[in-house]
Amino acid sequence: MIDNPRIIVGDIFSDQRGNLAFVNGFDFNDVKRFYVIEHPDTNIVRAWQGHVVEKKYFYVVKGSFCVAWVKIDNWENPSPELKAEYEILTDKQSRILYVPNGYANGLKALENGSKILIFSNLTLEDSLNEKMRYDSSMWLDWEDI
């Protein structure tokens, strides 16, 4: 069982026919749904959504995003001193960021019109029943990204 955030590396193949992006090391066995988020500009921050049970996989389809995560120490009253980490994902690299359960995550587009594809191991109903929300200003200064 993987219990730490990690990158699943893919690649992009290009020839006269165009580009083919792939992540052959990604296993869909755990995926129950997916959705796409598009940020029209770089001012929007979606943070923080904590997941006791839900696992998430992030893949940028267009543009670039900062995707951040923080391990939650107390779901009802998390410490403001927790250390957030982040990864920059871009459509120029074919990579999936895995964020396991037990973490809160957030994201911000770094280019106008960016789109990110998110896979989840839970149905929407199950996700809504276990999701915790925290203020976006906690743990990370999104303006510094």
C-alpha positions as CSV (number, residue, x, y, z in Angstrom):
1,M,0.0,0.0,0.0
2,I,1.3,3.4,-1.0
3,D,0.7,6.0,1.7
4,N,2.8,8.9,0.6
5,P,2.3,11.4,-2.2
6,R,4.3,10.6,-5.3
7,I,4.6,11.2,-9.0
8,I,3.8,8.5,-11.5
9,V,5.9,9.4,-14.5
10,G,4.8,9.0,-18.1
11,D,6.1,10.5,-21.3
12,I,5.1,12.3,-24.5
13,F,5.8,10.9,-27.9
14,S,5.9,13.3,-30.9
15,D,6.1,12.7,-34.6
16,Q,4.6,14.1,-37.8
17,R,1.1,13.0,-36.7
18,G,1.2,15.0,-33.5
19,N,1.7,14.2,-29.8
20,L,0.8,11.2,-27.7
21,A,0.9,11.7,-24.0
22,F,0.8,8.6,-21.7
23,V,1.3,7.4,-18.2
24,N,1.6,3.6,-18.6
25,G,2.4,3.1,-15.0
26,F,-1.0,4.4,-13.8
27,D,-3.3,1.6,-12.7
28,F,-7.0,2.4,-12.9
29,N,-8.1,-0.5,-10.6
30,D,-8.7,2.0,-7.7
31,V,-10.6,4.7,-9.8
32,K,-14.3,5.1,-9.4
33,R,-14.8,8.5,-11.1
34,F,-13.0,11.4,-12.6
35,Y,-13.7,15.1,-13.2
36,V,-12.0,18.1,-14.9
37,I,-11.4,21.5,-13.4
38,E,-10.7,24.5,-15.5
39,H,-9.4,27.7,-14.0
40,P,-10.1,30.8,-16.3
41,D,-7.3,32.7,-14.6
42,T,-4.4,32.4,-12.1
43,N,-6.2,34.2,-9.2
44,I,-8.4,31.2,-8.2
45,V,-7.2,28.9,-5.4
46,R,-9.1,25.7,-4.6
47,A,-7.9,24.8,-1.1
48,W,-8.1,23.0,1.2
49,Q,-10.1,19.8,0.8
50,G,-9.2,17.1,3.3
51,H,-9.9,13.4,2.8
52,V,-10.0,10.8,5.5
53,V,-10.6,8.0,3.0
54,E,-10.5,9.4,-0.5
55,K,-7.3,9.1,-2.7
56,K,-6.8,11.5,-5.6
57,Y,-4.7,11.5,-8.8
58,F,-4.0,14.7,-10.6
59,Y,-3.1,15.1,-14.3
60,V,-2.8,18.4,-16.2
61,V,-4.5,18.4,-19.6
62,K,-3.8,22.0,-20.5
63,G,-1.5,24.6,-19.0
64,S,0.0,24.2,-15.6
65,F,-1.1,23.9,-12.0
66,C,0.5,24.0,-8.6
67,V,-1.0,21.1,-6.7
68,A,-0.3,21.1,-2.9
69,W,-0.9,18.6,-0.1
70,V,-0.6,18.5,3.7
71,K,-0.8,15.5,6.1
72,I,-3.6,16.3,8.5
73,D,-2.8,15.7,12.2
74,N,-6.3,16.3,13.6
75,W,-9.3,16.4,11.4
76,E,-11.4,18.6,13.7
77,N,-8.7,21.1,14.6
78,P,-5.5,20.7,12.4
79,S,-2.4,22.5,13.5
80,P,-1.7,25.7,11.6
81,E,2.0,24.7,11.8
82,L,1.7,21.8,9.4
83,K,4.1,21.8,6.5
84,A,2.5,21.8,3.0
85,E,4.3,20.4,0.0
86,Y,3.6,21.0,-3.6
87,E,4.4,19.9,-7.1
88,I,4.1,21.9,-10.4
89,L,2.3,19.9,-13.0
90,T,2.3,20.9,-16.6
91,D,0.9,19.7,-19.9
92,K,4.5,19.7,-21.2
93,Q,5.2,16.6,-19.0
94,S,3.0,13.6,-18.8
95,R,2.9,12.9,-15.0
96,I,0.3,12.0,-12.5
97,L,0.5,13.2,-8.9
98,Y,-0.9,10.7,-6.4
99,V,-2.2,12.1,-3.1
100,P,-3.4,9.4,-0.7
101,N,-6.1,9.5,1.9
102,G,-5.2,11.3,5.2
103,Y,-4.2,14.5,3.4
104,A,-5.8,17.8,2.4
105,N,-5.1,19.1,-1.1
106,G,-5.4,22.3,-3.0
107,L,-4.5,23.7,-6.4
108,K,-4.0,26.9,-8.3
109,A,-3.6,27.4,-12.1
110,L,-0.3,29.0,-13.1
111,E,-1.6,29.8,-16.6
112,N,-5.0,31.2,-17.7
113,G,-7.3,28.5,-19.0
114,S,-5.5,25.6,-17.4
115,K,-7.4,22.3,-17.1
116,I,-6.7,19.5,-14.7
117,L,-8.1,16.0,-14.7
118,I,-8.7,14.4,-11.3
119,F,-9.3,10.7,-10.6
120,S,-10.8,9.5,-7.3
121,N,-11.2,6.1,-5.6
122,L,-14.6,7.1,-4.2
123,T,-18.0,7.8,-5.6
124,L,-19.2,11.4,-5.4
125,E,-21.7,10.5,-2.6
126,D,-19.0,8.8,-0.5
127,S,-16.6,11.7,-1.1
128,L,-19.0,14.3,0.1
129,N,-19.7,12.3,3.2
130,E,-16.0,12.3,4.3
131,K,-14.6,15.5,3.0
132,M,-13.3,18.2,5.3
133,R,-12.7,21.8,4.3
134,Y,-10.2,24.2,5.6
135,D,-9.4,27.9,4.9
136,S,-7.2,28.4,1.7
137,S,-4.8,30.7,3.6
138,M,-3.7,27.9,5.9
139,W,-0.3,26.1,5.4
140,L,0.8,27.8,2.1
141,D,1.1,31.3,0.7
142,W,-0.4,30.7,-2.7
143,E,0.9,34.1,-3.9
144,D,4.5,32.9,-3.5
145,I,3.9,30.1,-6.0
